[in-house]
Amino acid sequence: MPSTKESIIHLADEFIRSRGYTAFSYADISKPLGIKNAAVHYHYPSKSDLAVALVEWHIDHFERFKEKNESKSPADQIKTFLNFYHSIHLSGKVCLIGAFSTDWNSINEDTQGLLRTFTNLVIDWLSEVLQKGLDTGAFNFANAPRAEALRVLTNIFAAAQLSRITDSQDFILVKESIIRELTK
């Protein structure tokens, strides 16, 4: 069973990625956990402290994702990454980067700095995987690997957000088009 501190992080993650950073309060967290607001403040004195902890939690999870998938082929790593975003889409959420980017002006500099670190971690990893795929002939694209990584990332982010409004199938169309474009 997760600790109170972990439960707060999980619930904050749920709220930020489904509602946005500014659209929830500590009361929204304390009520479903059956604790007082003071207990949330005990672990995370401010919402900014909670945001920092949440981004650190995502950095840790992404590092573990990278380790778990490093032995896979570049094509399988990309498919696993896109499938992860598909699971985010199916849950009705957006990714952490997309969630915080819409609230960029509402978060403090510490959170912004960590979010930049997390974003660059994802971009750098994706760039490396794409370069390996290009080197091995698994991928074929004309852009520099970083530019291609940015194209893949922005497409999958936008698909997760846009398909909330349009049709769930639109996410799948974008996901499949990314794979098709990389492997043609």
Secondary structure, 3 states (H helix, E strand, C coil): CCCHHHHHHHHHHHHHHHCCHHHCCHHHHHHHHCCCHHHHHHHCCCHHHHHHHHHHHHHHHHHHHHHHHCCCCHHHHHHHHHHHHHHHHHCCCCCHHHHHHHCHHHCCHHHHHHHHHHHHHHHHHHHHHHHHHHHHCCCCCCCCHHHHHHHHHHHHHHHHHHCCCCCHHHHHHHHHHHHHHHHC
